[in-house]
Amino acid sequence: MPVTEASGVKAWQRRDRRQQFSIWLGWLIGGLVFVQSWRFISEHTIWEFALDAPAQAWDLMVRMVPPRWSYMERLWVPLWDTINIATIGTLLGIIIAFPIAFLAARNTTPSRVLVRPIALIVIVSSRSINSLIWALLLVTVVGPGVLAGILAIALRSIGFIGKLLYEAIEEIDAVQVDAIVATGASRPQQLAYGILPQIMPAFAGISVYRWDINIRESTVLGLVGAGGIGLQLNASVSKLAWPEVTVIFAVIFVTVIISEWVSARVRHAII
């Protein structure tokens, strides 16, 4: 195999028998996994449908044109609900994630044996479940509507914000904190003057970035009854009103573009 010498010139080095056998064994295992996976997919695929998919897709696109723009007047309220779900859910997630991040960081947790593992479990649990699944569970608990969507976004945001924030806390410059400690500052003063100034830019950027993500995710929560424009999308698809679906897709696309622009501008202003 080629190796690079100190002079930058590639030279060839002979592999021993064990290395060569390991490489071929890896290729063999990878090939067997690929063949078995392809066999499993083939057994559970109706190939007649798969071959007919391009024709069906074209037929669907034809039905979606022209868009029914008059339907737009019924989307303003669901769109406003979607933005509120993303915004309020993000704020609620920030409020909960902020203290959890300090409990999870090694250099700020009160106890690495008891408190930190619990905080990490909360963060991992939040990140392990998609917001759509959270919404499905919460619709069963609190009923359909905007509240379920807000709580779903919040529960999902806790893990995202908490993880990135506690990593930012662990990466702060300890020298600045030590200087504050040397003045005889109390623990709250160390937090206020030594840690918070270092993490606030990262915290603001993380929060805005999560809000941008939540705008996208909140558009589909209505598919499980959690409010927002997803409810209109589900209703239009159910009654095969494809020109209405086109309008909803256009509204979602424009909303995501605007949220991306706002998020980028805010992060640029902060950082």
Summary of the structure (lengths in Angstrom):
residues: 271
radius of gyration: 26.0
end to end distance: 45.0
largest distance: 76.3
contacts: 823
relative contact order: 0.12
helix: 79%
strand: 2%
